[in-house]
Amino acid sequence: MSDCLPCDLESADSAHVVYRDDDWSCEIAEGYDVPGWFILRLRRHAEGWAGPTADELGEFGPVSQRVSAAIQSATGATGVYFMSFGENYPHFHFLVIAREADLAADLRGAAILARRAHSRDLDASLAVGEGVRSALAAASI
């Protein structure tokens, strides 16, 4: 393991991989395994918004749109949050979170991160991940 969680996800078990192409990948990450939470990342190490190439950034929009739609389809979420702080891991990545309709008001927005302390469940996360993979396959991407 390195000091870069997004880079370490390159060797994630296939059950944790929701989407992967030549440049982008979306996985369930240990430590962030709350059902409906994923890491969408550039597969190569690049830091901040200046790190990806123009082509990679051009792919980011369509990939994030397809992943987001698949998450909503699989979970029934009313929204999908994309969060990127770059504090712990400067690697270009996003924490992608399904936001269910009945989420308490005090957990909406950045406050949803508090769920990490008490809502981790790897088996449930993998089941949601399978649903997202199926939704992506049904959309033929």
C-alpha positions as CSV (number, residue, x, y, z in Angstrom):
1,M,0.0,0.0,0.0
2,S,1.1,3.5,-0.8
3,D,0.2,6.8,0.8
4,C,-2.3,7.4,-2.0
5,L,-5.6,5.6,-1.5
6,P,-6.8,6.4,-5.1
7,C,-3.7,4.8,-6.5
8,D,-4.1,1.8,-4.3
9,L,-7.6,1.2,-5.7
10,E,-5.9,0.2,-9.0
11,S,-5.4,-3.2,-7.4
12,A,-8.9,-3.4,-5.9
13,D,-10.7,-6.8,-5.9
14,S,-13.0,-7.0,-8.9
15,A,-16.0,-7.1,-6.6
16,H,-15.2,-3.6,-5.5
17,V,-14.9,-2.2,-9.1
18,V,-18.1,-0.7,-10.4
19,Y,-16.7,0.9,-13.5
20,R,-13.3,0.9,-15.3
21,D,-12.1,2.1,-18.6
22,D,-8.6,3.1,-19.8
23,D,-8.5,6.4,-17.9
24,W,-11.3,6.3,-15.2
25,S,-12.3,3.9,-12.5
26,C,-15.0,3.9,-9.8
27,E,-14.7,1.6,-6.8
28,I,-15.9,0.8,-3.3
29,A,-13.0,1.7,-1.1
30,E,-12.3,0.1,2.3
31,G,-12.8,2.7,5.0
32,Y,-15.4,4.5,2.8
33,D,-17.6,1.4,2.4
34,V,-20.9,3.0,3.3
35,P,-23.6,1.6,1.0
36,G,-24.0,4.0,-2.0
37,W,-20.5,5.5,-1.6
38,F,-17.9,5.2,-4.3
39,I,-14.5,6.7,-5.3
40,L,-14.4,7.9,-8.9
41,R,-10.8,8.6,-9.9
42,L,-8.4,9.1,-12.7
43,R,-6.5,5.8,-12.9
44,R,-3.1,7.4,-13.3
45,H,-1.7,9.6,-10.5
46,A,-2.4,13.3,-11.3
47,E,-3.0,16.0,-8.7
48,G,-5.7,18.6,-8.5
49,W,-7.5,20.1,-11.5
50,A,-4.2,21.0,-13.2
51,G,-3.1,17.4,-13.2
52,P,-5.4,15.7,-15.7
53,T,-5.0,16.3,-19.5
54,A,-7.6,18.1,-21.5
55,D,-8.7,14.8,-23.0
56,E,-9.0,13.2,-19.5
57,L,-11.1,16.1,-18.3
58,G,-13.2,15.8,-21.5
59,E,-14.0,12.2,-20.6
60,F,-14.7,13.1,-17.0
61,G,-18.1,14.7,-17.7
62,P,-19.6,11.8,-19.6
63,V,-18.2,9.2,-17.3
64,S,-19.4,11.0,-14.2
65,Q,-22.8,11.5,-15.8
66,R,-23.1,7.7,-16.6
67,V,-21.9,6.6,-13.2
68,S,-24.3,9.1,-11.5
69,A,-27.2,7.9,-13.5
70,A,-26.4,4.3,-12.7
71,I,-26.1,5.0,-9.0
72,Q,-29.5,6.7,-9.1
73,S,-31.0,3.9,-11.1
74,A,-29.6,1.2,-8.7
75,T,-30.3,2.9,-5.4
76,G,-33.4,5.1,-6.1
77,A,-31.4,8.0,-4.8
78,T,-32.9,11.5,-5.5
79,G,-29.4,12.9,-5.9
80,V,-25.8,12.1,-6.1
81,Y,-23.1,14.1,-4.4
82,F,-19.6,14.5,-5.9
83,M,-17.2,15.6,-3.2
84,S,-13.5,16.4,-3.7
85,F,-11.3,18.1,-1.1
86,G,-7.8,16.9,-2.1
87,E,-6.6,17.3,1.5
88,N,-5.8,13.7,2.4
89,Y,-5.1,12.5,-1.1
90,P,-4.3,15.1,-3.7
91,H,-4.8,12.5,-6.5
92,F,-7.7,13.7,-8.8
93,H,-10.7,11.8,-7.4
94,F,-14.2,12.3,-6.1
95,L,-16.2,10.7,-3.3
96,V,-19.5,9.9,-5.0
97,I,-22.4,9.5,-2.7
98,A,-26.0,8.4,-3.3
99,R,-28.3,10.8,-1.5
100,E,-31.5,9.1,-0.6
101,A,-34.8,11.0,-0.4
102,D,-35.3,10.4,3.3
103,L,-31.8,11.5,4.4
104,A,-32.2,13.6,7.6
105,A,-31.8,17.3,6.9
106,D,-28.9,17.5,9.4
107,L,-26.9,15.0,7.3
108,R,-27.4,16.7,3.9
109,G,-24.5,18.4,2.0
110,A,-21.0,17.9,3.5
111,A,-22.6,16.8,6.8
112,I,-23.3,13.4,5.1
113,L,-19.6,12.6,5.8
114,A,-20.6,12.0,9.4
115,R,-22.2,8.7,8.2
116,R,-18.8,7.2,7.7
117,A,-18.4,6.8,11.4
118,H,-21.4,4.6,11.9
119,S,-22.8,3.4,8.6
120,R,-19.9,1.3,7.1
121,D,-21.1,-2.1,5.8
122,L,-18.9,-3.8,3.2
123,D,-21.4,-6.5,2.3
124,A,-24.2,-4.0,1.7
125,S,-21.8,-1.8,-0.2
126,L,-20.8,-4.6,-2.5
127,A,-24.5,-5.4,-3.1
128,V,-25.2,-1.8,-4.1
129,G,-22.1,-1.9,-6.3
130,E,-23.4,-4.9,-8.1
131,G,-26.6,-3.0,-8.8
132,V,-24.7,-0.1,-10.1
133,R,-22.6,-2.4,-12.4
134,S,-25.8,-3.9,-13.7
135,A,-27.3,-0.5,-14.4
136,L,-24.2,0.5,-16.2
137,A,-24.3,-2.7,-18.3
138,A,-28.0,-2.1,-19.1
139,A,-27.1,1.3,-20.3
140,S,-24.4,-0.3,-22.6
141,I,-21.3,1.6,-21.5
